[in-house]
């Protein structure tokens, strides 16, 4: 943490670091993605697609703001401890699957559906695909990191989630997942 960070703003950096998950000495992005699964469950809890969608999209804008503050205070273009971008990207990774489920079955699935015995492996696969795309950063994921401030920190994870959704769509189209 930068010494010029005022004590009254430390909570912003703490949130940007995923409640401390980004301070992990090993794989902070992966730790942030695990917290992202908790954010995913929280958005599923009301079992309302509008709450989920607004929370997922709103989370991105909050992440951009938090990341921009962290960039400003640390002077680093993408502070390694900042994992709010991974956190908010995880629910985005599940948009295609949720949409598919809503069209097929209609009710909004809850967390029990995604973490139950029938689907937990697919859920883990979605999570692992996100980590893979976040690490490999295929075009234009890596290039998006050049965006200024919090946008450069966050948009690459949003784009990685887009790649995950393409993989999920392909898997669902061939009958993997339900």
C-alpha positions as CSV (number, residue, x, y, z in Angstrom):
1,X,0.0,0.0,0.0
2,X,1.3,3.4,-0.9
3,X,2.3,5.6,2.0
4,X,0.2,8.5,0.6
5,X,-3.0,6.5,1.1
6,X,-5.0,8.5,3.6
7,X,-6.3,6.4,6.5
8,X,-9.9,7.4,5.7
9,X,-9.4,5.7,2.2
10,X,-7.8,2.5,3.3
11,X,-11.2,0.7,3.1
12,X,-11.2,1.4,-0.7
13,X,-7.9,-0.4,-1.1
14,X,-9.1,-3.2,1.1
15,X,-12.2,-3.6,-1.1
16,X,-10.1,-3.4,-4.2
17,X,-7.9,-6.2,-2.8
18,X,-11.0,-8.4,-2.4
19,X,-11.4,-8.1,1.3
20,X,-7.7,-9.1,1.6
21,X,-7.8,-12.1,-0.8
22,X,-5.4,-10.2,-3.1
23,X,-2.8,-10.0,-0.4
24,X,-2.3,-13.8,-0.6
25,X,1.4,-14.5,-1.2
26,X,0.5,-17.3,-3.6
27,X,-1.8,-16.8,-6.7
28,X,-3.7,-13.7,-5.6
29,X,-5.8,-13.7,-8.8
30,X,-6.9,-17.2,-8.1
31,X,-7.8,-16.3,-4.5
32,X,-9.8,-13.4,-5.9
33,X,-11.6,-15.7,-8.3
34,X,-12.6,-17.9,-5.3
35,X,-14.1,-14.8,-3.7
36,X,-15.8,-14.2,-7.0
37,X,-17.6,-17.5,-6.5
38,X,-19.0,-16.1,-3.3
39,X,-20.1,-13.0,-5.1
40,X,-21.7,-15.3,-7.7
41,X,-23.6,-17.1,-5.0
42,X,-24.7,-13.8,-3.4
43,X,-26.1,-12.6,-6.7
44,X,-28.0,-15.9,-7.1
45,X,-29.5,-15.9,-3.7
46,X,-32.6,-13.8,-4.5
47,X,-33.2,-16.1,-7.6
48,X,-34.1,-13.1,-9.6
49,X,-32.5,-12.6,-13.1
50,X,-32.8,-8.8,-12.8
51,X,-31.0,-8.7,-9.5
52,X,-28.3,-11.0,-10.9
53,X,-27.9,-9.0,-14.1
54,X,-27.9,-5.6,-12.4
55,X,-25.5,-6.9,-9.7
56,X,-23.1,-8.4,-12.3
57,X,-23.0,-5.3,-14.5
58,X,-23.1,-2.9,-11.5
59,X,-20.2,-4.8,-10.0
60,X,-18.1,-4.1,-13.1
61,X,-18.5,-0.3,-12.6
62,X,-17.8,-0.5,-8.9
63,X,-14.6,-2.5,-9.8
64,X,-13.5,0.1,-12.3
65,X,-13.9,2.8,-9.6
66,X,-12.1,0.7,-6.9
67,X,-9.3,-0.3,-9.3
68,X,-8.8,3.3,-10.4
69,X,-8.5,4.4,-6.8
70,X,-5.9,1.7,-6.2
71,X,-4.0,2.6,-9.3
72,X,-3.9,6.3,-8.2
73,X,-2.7,5.5,-4.7
74,X,-0.1,2.8,-5.7
75,X,1.1,4.4,-8.9
76,X,1.1,0.9,-10.4
77,X,-1.0,0.4,-13.6
78,X,-2.3,-2.9,-12.4
79,X,-1.5,-3.5,-8.7
80,X,-1.0,-7.2,-8.1
81,X,-3.0,-7.2,-4.9
82,X,-6.1,-5.7,-6.6
83,X,-8.4,-8.6,-7.4
84,X,-11.8,-6.9,-7.5
85,X,-11.6,-7.3,-11.3
86,X,-11.5,-11.1,-10.9
87,X,-14.3,-11.1,-8.3
88,X,-16.7,-9.2,-10.5
89,X,-15.8,-11.2,-13.6
90,X,-16.8,-14.6,-12.2
91,X,-20.6,-13.9,-12.3
92,X,-20.2,-12.7,-15.9
93,X,-18.7,-16.1,-16.8
94,X,-22.1,-17.7,-16.0
95,X,-24.3,-15.5,-18.0
96,X,-24.7,-17.8,-21.0
97,X,-25.4,-20.8,-18.7
98,X,-28.0,-18.9,-16.7
99,X,-29.6,-17.6,-19.9
100,X,-29.7,-21.1,-21.3
101,X,-31.2,-22.4,-18.2
102,X,-33.9,-19.6,-18.1
103,X,-34.9,-20.4,-21.7
104,X,-35.0,-24.2,-21.1
105,X,-36.5,-24.4,-17.6
106,X,-37.6,-20.8,-16.8
107,X,-37.0,-20.4,-13.0
108,X,-33.8,-18.7,-12.1
109,X,-31.4,-21.3,-10.7
110,X,-30.0,-20.8,-7.2
111,X,-26.5,-21.6,-6.0
112,X,-27.6,-25.1,-5.1
113,X,-28.0,-25.9,-8.8
114,X,-24.5,-24.8,-9.7
115,X,-22.8,-26.4,-6.7
116,X,-25.0,-29.5,-6.5
117,X,-23.7,-33.0,-7.4
118,X,-25.0,-32.8,-11.0
119,X,-23.3,-29.5,-12.0
120,X,-20.4,-28.8,-9.7
121,X,-17.9,-30.2,-12.1
122,X,-19.2,-27.9,-14.9
123,X,-19.1,-25.0,-12.5
124,X,-15.5,-25.8,-11.6
125,X,-14.8,-26.0,-15.4
126,X,-16.3,-22.5,-15.9
127,X,-14.2,-21.2,-13.1
128,X,-11.0,-22.9,-14.4
129,X,-11.7,-21.6,-18.0
130,X,-11.8,-18.1,-16.6
131,X,-8.5,-18.5,-14.8
132,X,-7.0,-19.9,-18.1
133,X,-8.2,-17.0,-20.2
134,X,-7.2,-14.5,-17.5
135,X,-3.7,-15.9,-17.4
136,X,-3.2,-16.5,-21.2
137,X,-4.9,-13.2,-22.1
138,X,-5.8,-13.9,-25.8
139,X,-6.5,-11.0,-28.1
140,X,-8.0,-8.5,-27.2
141,X,-7.7,-9.3,-23.5
142,X,-4.0,-8.4,-23.1
143,X,-4.5,-5.3,-25.3
144,X,-7.3,-4.0,-23.1
145,X,-4.9,-3.6,-20.2
146,X,-3.6,-0.5,-21.9
147,X,-6.9,1.3,-21.1
148,X,-6.5,4.0,-18.5
149,X,-6.9,3.6,-14.8
150,X,-9.5,1.2,-13.5
151,X,-10.7,0.4,-17.0
152,X,-7.4,-1.3,-17.9
153,X,-7.4,-3.3,-14.7
154,X,-11.1,-4.5,-15.1
155,X,-11.9,-4.8,-18.8
156,X,-9.4,-7.6,-19.4
157,X,-11.2,-9.8,-16.9
158,X,-14.6,-8.8,-18.5
159,X,-13.2,-9.9,-21.9
160,X,-11.8,-13.1,-20.4
161,X,-15.3,-13.8,-19.1
162,X,-16.6,-13.2,-22.7
163,X,-14.3,-16.0,-23.9
164,X,-15.6,-18.3,-21.1
165,X,-19.2,-17.6,-22.3
166,X,-18.3,-18.7,-25.8
167,X,-16.8,-22.0,-24.4
168,X,-19.9,-22.5,-22.2
169,X,-22.2,-21.9,-25.2
170,X,-20.3,-24.5,-27.2
171,X,-20.4,-27.0,-24.3
172,X,-24.2,-26.5,-23.8
173,X,-24.8,-26.8,-27.5
174,X,-23.2,-30.2,-27.6
175,X,-25.0,-31.3,-24.4
176,X,-22.4,-30.8,-21.7
177,X,-24.1,-29.2,-18.7
178,X,-27.8,-28.9,-18.5
